Amino acid sequence: MTPMRILPSLLFLFVFSPTVSAQYLDDAAVNTHALAASAGWRALGHYHREMAGWRSDIDDDGFFLAEHGAVDPHRELVATLAAFTDPARRQQAVCRYP
């Protein structure tokens, strides 16, 4: 299955499932690099290519869950998936993707 087809399913699962096991996240981690490189994930984060890599058009550092999420789509994806599995941070993460 291509990353573009997996991304909506993962987001749906993490947003609407009351509990997501850490085991599922570990199983899904194999595909995080491909998912972070997908056009769908880059569109959600408003990423565009620059000479040195990626940069998001979003200029509010508070938007990103990863420390360098504005310039690293993969770190932001991993941080987002981790937040979806953490009940204390889940709502904060869900609100970023209406």
N, C-alpha and C positions, 0 to 999 in steps of 0.2 A: 504494500500500500504506500502511496506517495505521501510525502510530508504534508502537502496541501490538503489531502483527504483526512489525515490524522489530526491535524491541528483543531478543526472545529469539534471533532469528537472528544479530544482531550479537554478542551475548554468547557464543553458542555458537561462532561463527567465531573470535572473539578468544581464547577459552579453549582450544579444542581444536586450533587450527591452530598448528603449530610456528613458522611465520613468517607474518606478515601484512604485506603491503607497505604502505609509507607512502602509495603512490598510492591504495590502496583507502580508507585513512583520509581522504585529501583528498577523494575522491569522496563518501564518506559524510558529510563535514562539512556538506554542504548541508542535511542533515536533523537536525543535532544540536539545534537549537532546538526543533523539534517533538518529537524524542525525549525531550529533557529535560523537556518539558511533559507527557509522557505519564503516565498513572496508574501504569503499570508501573515506570517509573524512579523516580517519587516514592515508590512502595511499597518498592523496594529500598533507598532511602536513608532511609526512615522520615520523609519530609518532610511537614509540615503547614503550612497557611496561618496567617500571623500578620498583624497590621495592617500591618507594614512589608514583608511579602513572605513568604519561606519560611524554615523552621527545621526541622532534623532533630531527632528524639527521641534520636538517638545523641549522647551527651555526651562521647565520647572523641575529642578532636581528632586523635589518632593514626590514627583510622579513615579519615579523609578524605585523598585524594591532592591535592586542590586546596587552596590556602591558605585560601579562604573556602568550602570545600565544604559546611560545615554549614548555610550560609544561601544557597547559590547552586547549585541543581541542575544548571544548564547547565555551569558551570565544573567541577563534579565529574564530569560525564559526559565532557567533553573530556579532563580529566586521566586518567580511567579508561581511555578508549580509547587515549590516548597511552601509558599504562603497559602496556597489553596488547601494544603493538607494540615495546616495549623489552625485550629479553631480560633485562636486569639488574633490571628492576622488575616483570616479568610475574608471577612467583610471588606477590609481595606483593599485587598487584592481584587476582589470581584468588582468593586466600584470603579476600577480603572478601565474596565472593558464593558461598557453598557451594551 
